[in-house]
Amino acid sequence: MIRIRAQELQKLKEDTAYISAIRYDKVRVQTSPDGSGISKAVEDSVSLQLEIEKRIQRLTKKRHDIITQIEGMENPNYIELLKLKYIDDERFEAIACSMGYSYGRIVHMHGEALQAFGRKYLGQ
């Protein structure tokens, strides 16, 4: 969602750059009371930027909480495996090489680690 909102923000900024300039040589009889134009675009841009920042803060806190939970597990192999998988976003093949186990053993250990995590934090 952050990536999507960032793309929306970029598009809004690009659109804002193309809003027509004020012409002082023509008399304007009617103004736009609904807030359209550059002020509305800037307001939308600021609002979207704040939303993105809030989402990033929530995700950063959630990530920190998950790391703390993983580090709170008893088995050091589970801690290493879960950190490599869910924090560093490593593939099982790379984790197997890194930890010195076979691919099959890592997949099995991953299941064990998730079960242990569930028992410890989710009451499963």
MOPAC internal coordinates of N, CA, C and O (Angstrom, degrees):
PM7 1SCF
backbone

  N    0.0000 0     0.00 0     0.00 0    0    0    0
  C    1.4570 1     0.00 0     0.00 0    1    0    0
  C    1.5257 1   111.02 1     0.00 0    2    1    0
  O    1.2310 1   120.79 1   144.93 1    3    2    1
  N    1.3328 1   116.09 1   -35.07 1    3    2    1
  C    1.4662 1   118.95 1   179.39 1    5    3    2
  C    1.5204 1   109.55 1   -63.62 1    6    5    3
  O    1.2310 1   120.59 1   136.49 1    7    6    5
  N    1.3219 1   116.48 1   -43.51 1    7    6    5
  C    1.4668 1   120.31 1   179.81 1    9    7    6
  C    1.5292 1   110.59 1   -61.63 1   10    9    7
  O    1.2310 1   120.34 1   138.26 1   11   10    9
  N    1.3258 1   116.95 1   -41.74 1   11   10    9
  C    1.4673 1   121.06 1   179.36 1   13   11   10
  C    1.5199 1   110.62 1   -64.21 1   14   13   11
  O    1.2310 1   120.75 1   134.84 1   15   14   13
  N    1.3419 1   116.16 1   -45.16 1   15   14   13
  C    1.4719 1   120.03 1   179.42 1   17   15   14
  C    1.5325 1   110.64 1   -64.93 1   18   17   15
  O    1.2310 1   119.95 1   142.35 1   19   18   17
  N    1.3239 1   117.70 1   -37.65 1   19   18   17
  C    1.4633 1   120.66 1   178.26 1   21   19   18
  C    1.5312 1   110.55 1   -64.32 1   22   21   19
  O    1.2310 1   120.51 1   142.48 1   23   22   21
  N    1.3316 1   116.63 1   -37.52 1   23   22   21
  C    1.4586 1   120.16 1   176.70 1   25   23   22
  C    1.5338 1   110.41 1   -66.53 1   26   25   23
  O    1.2310 1   120.86 1   139.87 1   27   26   25
  N    1.3250 1   115.97 1   -40.13 1   27   26   25
  C    1.4696 1   119.64 1   176.95 1   29   27   26
  C    1.5215 1   110.39 1   -62.08 1   30   29   27
  O    1.2310 1   120.79 1   138.11 1   31   30   29
  N    1.3342 1   116.09 1   -41.89 1   31   30   29
  C    1.4620 1   120.61 1   179.36 1   33   31   30
  C    1.5187 1   110.71 1   -62.94 1   34   33   31
  O    1.2310 1   120.41 1   136.04 1   35   34   33
  N    1.3226 1   116.83 1   -43.96 1   35   34   33
  C    1.4633 1   120.27 1   178.84 1   37   35   34
  C    1.5222 1   110.96 1   -61.48 1   38   37   35
  O    1.2310 1   120.31 1   137.06 1   39   38   37
  N    1.3218 1   117.01 1   -42.94 1   39   38   37
  C    1.4676 1   121.43 1   178.55 1   41   39   38
  C    1.5246 1   110.31 1   -63.28 1   42   41   39
  O    1.2310 1   120.48 1   137.51 1   43   42   41
  N    1.3200 1   116.69 1   -42.49 1   43   42   41
  C    1.4587 1   120.97 1   178.88 1   45   43   42
  C    1.5269 1   110.71 1   -62.38 1   46   45   43
  O    1.2310 1   120.55 1   138.42 1   47   46   45
  N    1.3259 1   116.56 1   -41.58 1   47   46   45
  C    1.4616 1   120.11 1   178.18 1   49   47   46
  C    1.5280 1   110.88 1   -64.18 1   50   49   47
  O    1.2310 1   120.89 1   138.99 1   51   50   49
  N    1.3315 1   115.90 1   -41.01 1   51   50   49
  C    1.4688 1   119.43 1   178.30 1   53   51   50
  C    1.5213 1   110.73 1   -64.93 1   54   53   51
  O    1.2310 1   120.58 1   137.10 1   55   54   53
  N    1.3279 1   116.49 1   -42.90 1   55   54   53
  C    1.4620 1   120.44 1   178.83 1   57   55   54
  C    1.5221 1   111.05 1   -63.19 1   58   57   55
  O    1.2310 1   120.67 1   141.27 1   59   58   57
  N    1.3265 1   116.32 1   -38.73 1   59   58   57
  C    1.4558 1   121.22 1   179.81 1   61   59   58
  C    1.5240 1   110.98 1   -62.73 1   62   61   59
  O    1.2310 1   120.68 1   145.12 1   63   62   61
  N    1.3002 1   116.30 1   -34.88 1   63   62   61
  C    1.4639 1   120.65 1  -179.28 1   65   63   62
  C    1.5290 1   111.51 1   -65.67 1   66   65   63
  O    1.2310 1   120.65 1   157.09 1   67   66   65
  N    1.3207 1   116.36 1   -22.91 1   67   66   65
  C    1.4571 1   120.03 1  -177.16 1   69   67   66
  C    1.5260 1   113.98 1  -101.53 1   70   69   67
  O    1.2310 1   120.00 1  -173.70 1   71   70   69
  N    1.3357 1   117.60 1     6.30 1   71   70   69
  C    1.4616 1   119.02 1   176.03 1   73   71   70
  C    1.5188 1   107.41 1   -65.00 1   74   73   71
  O    1.2310 1   120.80 1   -44.63 1   75   74   73
  N    1.3230 1   116.08 1   135.37 1   75   74   73
  C    1.4630 1   119.68 1  -173.67 1   77   75   74
  C    1.5238 1   111.75 1   -61.74 1   78   77   75
  O    1.2310 1   121.87 1   -33.91 1   79   78   77
  N    1.2872 1   114.02 1   146.09 1   79   78   77
  C    1.4612 1   121.13 1  -179.37 1   81   79   78
  C    1.5267 1   110.09 1   -73.24 1   82   81   79
  O    1.2310 1   121.16 1   -20.97 1   83   82   81
  N    1.3174 1   115.39 1   159.03 1   83   82   81
  C    1.4609 1   120.83 1   178.02 1   85   83   82
  C    1.5148 1   108.86 1   -73.54 1   86   85   83
  O    1.2310 1   121.10 1   -45.67 1   87   86   85
  N    1.3050 1   115.50 1   134.33 1   87   86   85
  C    1.4594 1   120.56 1   177.79 1   89   87   86
  C    1.5252 1   107.67 1  -104.50 1   90   89   87
  O    1.2310 1   121.16 1   -63.14 1   91   90   89
  N    1.3081 1   115.39 1   116.86 1   91   90   89
  C    1.4588 1   120.24 1  -178.69 1   93   91   90
  C    1.5278 1   112.07 1   -88.05 1   94   93   91
  O    1.2310 1   120.27 1   169.29 1   95   94   93
  N    1.3349 1   117.08 1   -10.71 1   95   94   93
  C    1.4564 1   119.73 1  -179.11 1   97   95   94
  C    1.5265 1   112.73 1   -85.84 1   98   97   95
  O    1.2310 1   119.81 1   174.28 1   99   98   97
  N    1.3299 1   117.98 1    -5.72 1   99   98   97
  C    1.4604 1   121.88 1   178.73 1  101   99   98
  C    1.5266 1   108.76 1  -118.19 1  102  101   99
  O    1.2310 1   121.33 1   -35.85 1  103  102  101
  N    1.2916 1   115.06 1   144.15 1  103  102  101
  C    1.4567 1   120.81 1   178.40 1  105  103  102
  C    1.5270 1   108.19 1   -86.71 1  106  105  103
  O    1.2310 1   121.27 1   -49.77 1  107  106  105
  N    1.3157 1   115.17 1   130.23 1  107  106  105
  C    1.4659 1   119.75 1   177.32 1  109  107  106
  C    1.5067 1   108.35 1  -100.63 1  110  109  107
  O    1.2310 1   121.32 1   -54.38 1  111  110  109
  N    1.2783 1   115.08 1   125.62 1  111  110  109
  C    1.4532 1   120.14 1  -177.81 1  113  111  110
  C    1.5232 1   110.07 1   -92.70 1  114  113  111
  O    1.2310 1   120.60 1   142.70 1  115  114  113
  N    1.3002 1   116.46 1   -37.30 1  115  114  113
  C    1.4523 1   120.66 1  -174.24 1  117  115  114
  C    1.5216 1   109.36 1  -118.33 1  118  117  115
  O    1.2310 1   120.74 1   -43.87 1  119  118  117
  N    1.3172 1   116.20 1   136.13 1  119  118  117
  C    1.4548 1   120.38 1   174.84 1  121  119  118
  C    1.5151 1   108.33 1  -110.37 1  122  121  119
  O    1.2310 1   121.31 1   -11.04 1  123  122  121
  N    1.2650 1   115.09 1   168.96 1  123  122  121
  C    1.4522 1   120.36 1  -176.35 1  125  123  122
  C    1.5282 1   109.80 1  -100.09 1  126  125  123
  O    1.2310 1   119.96 1   -76.95 1  127  126  125
  N    1.3381 1   117.69 1   103.05 1  127  126  125
  C    1.4598 1   120.58 1  -177.35 1  129  127  126
  C    1.5290 1   114.33 1   -74.98 1  130  129  127
  O    1.2310 1   120.23 1   168.04 1  131  130  129
  N    1.3083 1   117.17 1   -11.96 1  131  130  129
  C    1.4679 1   119.26 1  -175.70 1  133  131  130
  C    1.5279 1   113.03 1   -83.32 1  134  133  131
  O    1.2310 1   119.32 1  -176.23 1  135  134  133
  N    1.3173 1   118.90 1     3.77 1  135  134  133
  C    1.4494 1   121.87 1   176.33 1  137  135  134
  C    1.5112 1   113.76 1    83.09 1  138  137  135
  O    1.2310 1   120.29 1  -162.80 1  139  138  137
  N    1.3302 1   117.04 1    17.20 1  139  138  137
  C    1.4499 1   118.20 1   179.12 1  141  139  138
  C    1.5151 1   108.95 1   -76.70 1  142  141  139
  O    1.2310 1   120.75 1    -8.70 1  143  142  141
  N    1.3036 1   116.17 1   171.30 1  143  142  141
  C    1.4566 1   120.69 1  -179.56 1  145  143  142
  C    1.5131 1   110.80 1    98.29 1  146  145  143
  O    1.2310 1   121.35 1    20.48 1  147  146  145
  N    1.3056 1   115.03 1  -159.52 1  147  146  145
  C    1.4636 1   120.08 1  -172.74 1  149  147  146
  C    1.5225 1   112.94 1   -66.16 1  150  149  147
  O    1.2310 1   119.77 1   143.19 1  151  150  149
  N    1.3345 1   118.04 1   -36.81 1  151  150  149
  C    1.4683 1   118.62 1  -179.86 1  153  151  150
  C    1.5233 1   111.24 1   -64.42 1  154  153  151
  O    1.2310 1   120.00 1   141.80 1  155  154  153
  N    1.3086 1   117.60 1   -38.20 1  155  154  153
  C    1.4691 1   121.77 1   177.22 1  157  155  154
  C    1.5259 1   110.22 1   -67.46 1  158  157  155
  O    1.2310 1   120.50 1   139.57 1  159  158  157
  N    1.3112 1   116.66 1   -40.43 1  159  158  157
  C    1.4638 1   120.42 1   179.57 1  161  159  158
  C    1.5286 1   110.73 1   -64.81 1  162  161  159
  O    1.2310 1   120.47 1   138.31 1  163  162  161
  N    1.3200 1   116.70 1   -41.69 1  163  162  161
  C    1.4628 1   120.46 1   178.41 1  165  163  162
  C    1.5227 1   110.11 1   -65.83 1  166  165  163
  O    1.2310 1   120.25 1   137.14 1  167  166  165
  N    1.3197 1   117.13 1   -42.86 1  167  166  165
  C    1.4660 1   121.76 1   178.26 1  169  167  166
  C    1.5298 1   110.39 1   -60.29 1  170  169  167
  O    1.2310 1   120.25 1   134.61 1  171  170  169
  N    1.3189 1   117.13 1   -45.39 1  171  170  169
  C    1.4610 1   121.28 1   178.26 1  173  171  170
  C    1.5223 1   111.12 1   -62.30 1  174  173  171
  O    1.2310 1   121.00 1   139.16 1  175  174  173
  N    1.3198 1   115.69 1   -40.84 1  175  174  173
  C    1.4578 1   121.00 1  -179.66 1  177  175  174
  C    1.5240 1   111.25 1   -63.42 1  178  177  175
  O    1.2310 1   120.32 1   134.18 1  179  178  177
  N    1.3171 1   117.00 1   -45.82 1  179  178  177
  C    1.4651 1   121.36 1   179.34 1  181  179  178
  C    1.5263 1   110.07 1   -64.18 1  182  181  179
  O    1.2310 1   120.12 1   136.53 1  183  182  181
  N    1.3169 1   117.38 1   -43.47 1  183  182  181
  C    1.4557 1   121.91 1   179.65 1  185  183  182
  C    1.5280 1   110.84 1   -60.91 1  186  185  183
  O    1.2310 1   120.42 1   135.45 1  187  186  185
  N    1.3069 1   116.81 1   -44.55 1  187  186  185
  C    1.4574 1   121.45 1   179.74 1  189  187  186
  C    1.5258 1   110.86 1   -65.79 1  190  189  187
  O    1.2310 1   120.43 1   139.47 1  191  190  189
  N    1.3293 1   116.78 1   -40.53 1  191  190  189
  C    1.4640 1   120.53 1   178.12 1  193  191  190
  C    1.5302 1   110.70 1   -61.91 1  194  193  191
  O    1.2310 1   120.01 1   138.72 1  195  194  193
  N    1.3284 1   117.59 1   -41.28 1  195  194  193
  C    1.4660 1   121.17 1   177.84 1  197  195  194
  C    1.5252 1   111.16 1   -64.43 1  198  197  195
  O    1.2310 1   120.43 1   139.75 1  199  198  197
  N    1.3160 1   116.79 1   -40.25 1  199  198  197
  C    1.4640 1   120.68 1   177.81 1  201  199  198
  C    1.5275 1   110.47 1   -61.96 1  202  201  199
  O    1.2310 1   120.36 1   136.42 1  203  202  201
  N    1.3247 1   116.92 1   -43.58 1  203  202  201
  C    1.4666 1   121.30 1   178.92 1  205  203  202
  C    1.5221 1   110.19 1   -61.66 1  206  205  203
  O    1.2310 1   120.15 1   134.83 1  207  206  205
  N    1.3184 1   117.32 1   -45.17 1  207  206  205
  C    1.4617 1   121.34 1  -179.53 1  209  207  206
  C    1.5295 1   111.30 1   -62.58 1  210  209  207
  O    1.2310 1   119.81 1   139.90 1  211  210  209
  N    1.3359 1   117.97 1   -40.10 1  211  210  209
  C    1.4634 1   121.23 1   177.75 1  213  211  210
  C    1.5220 1   110.89 1   -64.12 1  214  213  211
  O    1.2310 1   120.59 1   138.12 1  215  214  213
  N    1.3295 1   116.49 1   -41.88 1  215  214  213
  C    1.4626 1   119.90 1   178.90 1  217  215  214
  C    1.5290 1   110.62 1   -63.62 1  218  217  215
  O    1.2310 1   120.25 1   137.97 1  219  218  217
  N    1.3144 1   117.12 1   -42.03 1  219  218  217
  C    1.4644 1   121.19 1   178.92 1  221  219  218
  C    1.5262 1   109.94 1   -62.88 1  222  221  219
  O    1.2310 1   120.02 1   137.67 1  223  222  221
  N    1.3226 1   117.58 1   -42.33 1  223  222  221
  C    1.4634 1   120.73 1   178.34 1  225  223  222
  C    1.5271 1   111.51 1   -62.29 1  226  225  223
  O    1.2310 1   120.47 1   137.28 1  227  226  225
  N    1.3432 1   116.71 1   -42.72 1  227  226  225
  C    1.4664 1   120.00 1   178.87 1  229  227  226
  C    1.5307 1   111.03 1   -63.39 1  230  229  227
  O    1.2310 1   120.61 1   136.94 1  231  230  229
  N    1.3333 1   116.44 1   -43.06 1  231  230  229
  C    1.4574 1   119.88 1   179.93 1  233  231  230
  C    1.5226 1   111.70 1   -67.55 1  234  233  231
  O    1.2310 1   120.34 1   142.35 1  235  234  233
  N    1.3161 1   116.96 1   -37.65 1  235  234  233
  C    1.4634 1   120.84 1   178.05 1  237  235  234
  C    1.5261 1   110.00 1   -62.72 1  238  237  235
  O    1.2310 1   120.31 1   136.83 1  239  238  237
  N    1.3227 1   117.02 1   -43.17 1  239  238  237
  C    1.4672 1   120.78 1   178.29 1  241  239  238
  C    1.5226 1   110.41 1   -65.27 1  242  241  239
  O    1.2310 1   120.49 1   135.95 1  243  242  241
  N    1.3320 1   116.67 1   -44.05 1  243  242  241
  C    1.4579 1   120.38 1   179.50 1  245  243  242
  C    1.5356 1   110.41 1   -61.19 1  246  245  243
  O    1.2310 1   120.56 1   137.31 1  247  246  245
  N    1.3229 1   116.53 1   -42.69 1  247  246  245
  C    1.4707 1   121.07 1   178.54 1  249  247  246
  C    1.5266 1   110.14 1   -60.90 1  250  249  247
  O    1.2310 1   120.55 1   134.84 1  251  250  249
  N    1.3259 1   116.55 1   -45.16 1  251  250  249
  C    1.4559 1   120.91 1   179.13 1  253  251  250
  C    1.5346 1   110.28 1   -60.91 1  254  253  251
  O    1.2310 1   120.11 1   137.00 1  255  254  253
  N    1.3196 1   117.39 1   -43.00 1  255  254  253
  C    1.4730 1   121.88 1   179.38 1  257  255  254
  C    1.5242 1   110.94 1   -62.19 1  258  257  255
  O    1.2310 1   120.40 1   138.39 1  259  258  257
  N    1.3240 1   116.83 1   -41.61 1  259  258  257
  C    1.4661 1   120.96 1  -179.83 1  261  259  258
  C    1.5245 1   110.43 1   -66.47 1  262  261  259
  O    1.2310 1   120.40 1   137.68 1  263  262  261
  N    1.3268 1   116.84 1   -42.32 1  263  262  261
  C    1.4683 1   120.05 1   177.84 1  265  263  262
  C    1.5280 1   109.80 1   -60.28 1  266  265  263
  O    1.2310 1   120.45 1   136.26 1  267  266  265
  N    1.3207 1   116.74 1   -43.74 1  267  266  265
  C    1.4639 1   121.25 1   179.19 1  269  267  266
  C    1.5223 1   110.73 1   -61.09 1  270  269  267
  O    1.2310 1   120.26 1   138.00 1  271  270  269
  N    1.3329 1   117.11 1   -42.00 1  271  270  269
  C    1.4655 1   120.49 1   178.37 1  273  271  270
  C    1.5274 1   111.02 1   -64.41 1  274  273  271
  O    1.2310 1   120.55 1   134.28 1  275  274  273
  N    1.3260 1   116.55 1   -45.72 1  275  274  273
  C    1.4697 1   119.73 1   179.85 1  277  275  274
  C    1.5253 1   109.72 1   -60.09 1  278  277  275
  O    1.2310 1   120.60 1   134.65 1  279  278  277
  N    1.3243 1   116.45 1   -45.35 1  279  278  277
  C    1.4628 1   120.03 1  -179.35 1  281  279  278
  C    1.5276 1   112.17 1   -66.77 1  282  281  279
  O    1.2310 1   119.91 1   162.64 1  283  282  281
  N    1.3295 1   117.77 1   -17.36 1  283  282  281
  C    1.4546 1   121.93 1   178.96 1  285  283  282
  C    1.5179 1   113.85 1   -84.04 1  286  285  283
  O    1.2310 1   120.25 1   178.16 1  287  286  285
  N    1.3146 1   117.12 1    -1.84 1  287  286  285
  C    1.4605 1   119.84 1   179.25 1  289  287  286
  C    1.5311 1   109.50 1   -76.02 1  290  289  287
  O    1.2310 1   120.80 1   -22.50 1  291  290  289
  N    1.3424 1   116.07 1   157.50 1  291  290  289
  C    1.4579 1   120.67 1  -174.73 1  293  291  290
  C    1.5391 1   112.94 1   -82.19 1  294  293  291
  O    1.2310 1   120.25 1   141.97 1  295  294  293
  N    1.3122 1   117.13 1   -38.03 1  295  294  293
  C    1.4599 1   121.18 1  -173.84 1  297  295  294
  C    1.5379 1   110.42 1   -83.60 1  298  297  295
  O    1.2310 1   119.82 1   -62.80 1  299  298  297
  N    1.3392 1   117.95 1   117.20 1  299  298  297
  C    1.4677 1   120.25 1  -178.28 1  301  299  298
  C    1.5390 1   113.12 1   -62.98 1  302  301  299
  O    1.2310 1   120.23 1   149.84 1  303  302  301
  N    1.3276 1   117.16 1   -30.16 1  303  302  301
  C    1.4670 1   119.60 1   177.32 1  305  303  302
  C    1.5274 1   110.99 1   -66.98 1  306  305  303
  O    1.2310 1   120.71 1   140.68 1  307  306  305
  N    1.3313 1   116.25 1   -39.32 1  307  306  305
  C    1.4617 1   120.60 1   177.81 1  309  307  306
  C    1.5271 1   110.06 1   -65.12 1  310  309  307
  O    1.2310 1   121.24 1   138.10 1  311  310  309
  N    1.3128 1   115.24 1   -41.90 1  311  310  309
  C    1.4688 1   119.60 1   179.37 1  313  311  310
  C    1.5245 1   109.89 1   -59.90 1  314  313  311
  O    1.2310 1   120.71 1   129.90 1  315  314  313
  N    1.3155 1   116.26 1   -50.10 1  315  314  313
  C    1.4691 1   120.08 1  -178.53 1  317  315  314
  C    1.5314 1   111.03 1   -61.89 1  318  317  315
  O    1.2310 1   120.66 1   133.56 1  319  318  317
  N    1.3349 1   116.34 1   -46.44 1  319  318  317
  C    1.4600 1   120.83 1  -178.45 1  321  319  318
  C    1.5310 1   111.29 1   -61.27 1  322  321  319
  O    1.2310 1   120.41 1   131.28 1  323  322  321
  N    1.3318 1   116.83 1   -48.72 1  323  322  321
  C    1.4696 1   119.65 1  -177.88 1  325  323  322
  C    1.5233 1   112.13 1   -66.82 1  326  325  323
  O    1.2310 1   120.20 1   144.49 1  327  326  325
  N    1.3224 1   117.23 1   -35.51 1  327  326  325
  C    1.4634 1   119.40 1   176.91 1  329  327  326
  C    1.5303 1   110.68 1   -66.64 1  330  329  327
  O    1.2310 1   120.92 1   135.49 1  331  330  329
  N    1.3245 1   115.84 1   -44.51 1  331  330  329
  C    1.4657 1   118.64 1   178.81 1  333  331  330
  C    1.5290 1   111.19 1   -62.39 1  334  333  331
  O    1.2310 1   120.51 1   139.47 1  335  334  333
  N    1.3232 1   116.63 1   -40.53 1  335  334  333
  C    1.4708 1   120.91 1  -176.82 1  337  335  334
  C    1.5225 1   112.25 1   -74.96 1  338  337  335
  O    1.2310 1   119.94 1   130.13 1  339  338  337
  N    1.3245 1   117.73 1   -49.87 1  339  338  337
  C    1.4618 1   120.24 1  -169.21 1  341  339  338
  C    1.5279 1   114.79 1  -101.39 1  342  341  339
  O    1.2310 1   119.81 1   161.51 1  343  342  341
  N    1.2947 1   117.96 1   -18.49 1  343  342  341
  C    1.4617 1   120.04 1   177.61 1  345  343  342
  C    1.5250 1   110.13 1  -100.06 1  346  345  343
  O    1.2310 1   120.96 1   132.85 1  347  346  345
  N    1.3321 1   115.77 1   -47.15 1  347  346  345
  C    1.4721 1   119.92 1  -179.20 1  349  347  346
  C    1.5214 1   113.02 1   -89.77 1  350  349  347
  O    1.2310 1   120.17 1   172.75 1  351  350  349
  N    1.3366 1   117.27 1    -7.25 1  351  350  349
  C    1.4684 1   123.63 1   177.43 1  353  351  350
  C    1.5265 1   112.52 1    58.40 1  354  353  351
  O    1.2310 1   121.36 1  -138.67 1  355  354  353
  N    1.3248 1   115.00 1    41.33 1  355  354  353
  C    1.4680 1   120.70 1   179.20 1  357  355  354
  C    1.5247 1   110.13 1   -84.04 1  358  357  355
  O    1.2310 1   121.04 1   -26.87 1  359  358  357
  N    1.3249 1   115.61 1   153.13 1  359  358  357
  C    1.4627 1   121.60 1   175.04 1  361  359  358
  C    1.5265 1   108.89 1   -84.00 1  362  361  359
  O    1.2310 1   120.85 1   -22.97 1  363  362  361
  N    1.3285 1   115.99 1   157.03 1  363  362  361
  C    1.4632 1   119.88 1  -178.52 1  365  363  362
  C    1.5315 1   111.96 1   -57.55 1  366  365  363
  O    1.2310 1   120.11 1   143.96 1  367  366  365
  N    1.3195 1   117.40 1   -36.04 1  367  366  365
  C    1.4593 1   120.79 1   179.69 1  369  367  366
  C    1.5266 1   110.66 1   -60.23 1  370  369  367
  O    1.2310 1   120.56 1   134.01 1  371  370  369
  N    1.3285 1   116.53 1   -45.99 1  371  370  369
  C    1.4649 1   121.17 1  -179.91 1  373  371  370
  C    1.5259 1   110.93 1   -67.93 1  374  373  371
  O    1.2310 1   120.51 1   142.67 1  375  374  373
  N    1.3274 1   116.64 1   -37.33 1  375  374  373
  C    1.4672 1   120.72 1   178.72 1  377  375  374
  C    1.5250 1   109.55 1   -64.18 1  378  377  375
  O    1.2310 1   120.50 1   137.59 1  379  378  377
  N    1.3327 1   116.66 1   -42.41 1  379  378  377
  C    1.4665 1   120.92 1   179.13 1  381  379  378
  C    1.5242 1   110.42 1   -59.34 1  382  381  379
  O    1.2310 1   120.23 1   134.70 1  383  382  381
  N    1.3250 1   117.17 1   -45.30 1  383  382  381
  C    1.4702 1   120.69 1   178.46 1  385  383  382
  C    1.5248 1   110.69 1   -63.82 1  386  385  383
  O    1.2310 1   120.67 1   134.58 1  387  386  385
  N    1.3085 1   116.32 1   -45.42 1  387  386  385
  C    1.4560 1   122.03 1  -177.35 1  389  387  386
  C    1.5294 1   112.29 1   -62.87 1  390  389  387
  O    1.2310 1   121.04 1   138.86 1  391  390  389
  N    1.3214 1   115.61 1   -41.14 1  391  390  389
  C    1.4590 1   120.03 1  -176.46 1  393  391  390
  C    1.5272 1   113.35 1   -91.53 1  394  393  391
  O    1.2310 1   120.11 1   170.83 1  395  394  393
  N    1.3348 1   117.39 1    -9.17 1  395  394  393
  C    1.4611 1   120.85 1   177.61 1  397  395  394
  C    1.5249 1   114.06 1    77.94 1  398  397  395
  O    1.2310 1   120.26 1  -150.89 1  399  398  397
  N    1.3242 1   117.10 1    29.11 1  399  398  397
  C    1.4606 1   121.98 1   177.44 1  401  399  398
  C    1.5322 1   108.93 1  -118.85 1  402  401  399
  O    1.2310 1   121.05 1   -13.98 1  403  402  401
  N    1.3222 1   115.60 1   166.02 1  403  402  401
  C    1.4627 1   119.44 1   175.28 1  405  403  402
  C    1.5279 1   109.17 1   -74.81 1  406  405  403
  O    1.2310 1   121.38 1   -19.20 1  407  406  405
  N    1.3097 1   114.96 1   160.80 1  407  406  405
  C    1.4644 1   121.09 1   177.95 1  409  407  406
  C    1.5303 1   110.15 1   -57.12 1  410  409  407
  O    1.2310 1   120.65 1   132.35 1  411  410  409
  N    1.3319 1   116.37 1   -47.65 1  411  410  409
  C    1.4664 1   120.92 1  -179.12 1  413  411  410
  C    1.5235 1   112.16 1   -60.20 1  414  413  411
  O    1.2310 1   120.56 1   139.06 1  415  414  413
  N    1.3338 1   116.54 1   -40.94 1  415  414  413
  C    1.4643 1   119.91 1   179.58 1  417  415  414
  C    1.5266 1   110.41 1   -65.43 1  418  417  415
  O    1.2310 1   120.14 1   141.27 1  419  418  417
  N    1.3322 1   117.33 1   -38.73 1  419  418  417
  C    1.4766 1   120.84 1   179.65 1  421  419  418
  C    1.5256 1   110.19 1   -65.52 1  422  421  419
  O    1.2310 1   120.16 1   137.52 1  423  422  421
  N    1.3166 1   117.30 1   -42.48 1  423  422  421
  C    1.4652 1   120.41 1   179.01 1  425  423  422
  C    1.5367 1   109.76 1   -62.36 1  426  425  423
  O    1.2310 1   120.80 1   136.69 1  427  426  425
  N    1.3292 1   116.08 1   -43.31 1  427  426  425
  C    1.4671 1   120.18 1   178.50 1  429  427  426
  C    1.5334 1   110.40 1   -65.00 1  430  429  427
  O    1.2310 1   120.48 1   134.20 1  431  430  429
  N    1.3269 1   116.69 1   -45.80 1  431  430  429
  C    1.4635 1   120.88 1   179.68 1  433  431  430
  C    1.5315 1   110.89 1   -62.79 1  434  433  431
  O    1.2310 1   120.40 1   146.09 1  435  434  433
  N    1.3189 1   116.84 1   -33.91 1  435  434  433
  C    1.4657 1   121.15 1   178.18 1  437  435  434
  C    1.5335 1   109.39 1   -61.63 1  438  437  435
  O    1.2310 1   120.58 1   135.45 1  439  438  437
  N    1.3242 1   116.50 1   -44.55 1  439  438  437
  C    1.4617 1   120.23 1   176.96 1  441  439  438
  C    1.5168 1   111.62 1   -60.87 1  442  441  439
  O    1.2310 1   120.70 1   137.17 1  443  442  441
  N    1.3214 1   116.26 1   -42.83 1  443  442  441
  C    1.4634 1   120.55 1   177.32 1  445  443  442
  C    1.5277 1   110.99 1   -62.45 1  446  445  443
  O    1.2310 1   120.79 1   136.96 1  447  446  445
  N    1.3214 1   116.10 1   -43.04 1  447  446  445
  C    1.4670 1   121.03 1  -178.99 1  449  447  446
  C    1.5260 1   110.65 1   -63.36 1  450  449  447
  O    1.2310 1   120.48 1   137.82 1  451  450  449
  N    1.3215 1   116.68 1   -42.18 1  451  450  449
  C    1.4716 1   119.66 1   178.56 1  453  451  450
  C    1.5237 1   111.50 1   -64.80 1  454  453  451
  O    1.2310 1   120.60 1   141.00 1  455  454  453
  N    1.3266 1   116.46 1   -39.00 1  455  454  453
  C    1.4614 1   119.55 1   177.14 1  457  455  454
  C    1.5281 1   110.65 1   -64.35 1  458  457  455
  O    1.2310 1   120.28 1   137.25 1  459  458  457
  N    1.3221 1   117.07 1   -42.75 1  459  458  457
  C    1.4646 1   121.11 1   178.91 1  461  459  458
  C    1.5366 1   110.54 1   -64.37 1  462  461  459
  O    1.2310 1   121.25 1   139.76 1  463  462  461
  N    1.3318 1   115.22 1   -40.24 1  463  462  461
  C    1.4724 1   120.15 1   177.68 1  465  463  462
  C    1.5295 1   109.69 1   -62.26 1  466  465  463
  O    1.2310 1   120.66 1   134.62 1  467  466  465
  N    1.3240 1   116.34 1   -45.38 1  467  466  465
  C    1.4613 1   121.14 1   179.25 1  469  467  466
  C    1.5145 1   112.72 1   -60.62 1  470  469  467
  O    1.2310 1   120.77 1   137.41 1  471  470  469
  N    1.3285 1   116.14 1   -42.59 1  471  470  469
  C    1.4703 1   120.21 1   178.94 1  473  471  470
  C    1.5284 1   110.62 1   -64.54 1  474  473  471
  O    1.2310 1   120.37 1   138.32 1  475  474  473
  N    1.3141 1   116.90 1   -41.68 1  475  474  473
  C    1.4621 1   121.28 1  -174.63 1  477  475  474
  C    1.5334 1   112.02 1   -73.90 1  478  477  475
  O    1.2310 1   120.02 1   137.80 1  479  478  477
  N    1.3410 1   117.57 1   -42.20 1  479  478  477
  C    1.4535 1   120.49 1  -170.84 1  481  479  478
  C    1.5246 1   115.74 1  -112.31 1  482  481  479
  O    1.2310 1   120.28 1   159.28 1  483  482  481
  N    1.3191 1   117.06 1   -20.72 1  483  482  481
  C    1.4575 1   119.12 1  -175.23 1  485  483  482
  C    1.5248 1   112.88 1  -114.57 1  486  485  483
  O    1.2310 1   120.63 1  -179.24 1  487  486  485
  N    1.3200 1   116.40 1     0.76 1  487  486  485
  C    1.4668 1   120.46 1   178.90 1  489  487  486
  C    1.5158 1   113.23 1    66.13 1  490  489  487
  O    1.2310 1   120.05 1  -148.12 1  491  490  489
  N    1.3094 1   117.50 1    31.88 1  491  490  489
  C    1.4744 1   121.06 1  -178.38 1  493  491  490
  C    1.5093 1   110.42 1   -98.18 1  494  493  491
  O    1.2310 1   120.10 1   180.00 1  495  494  493

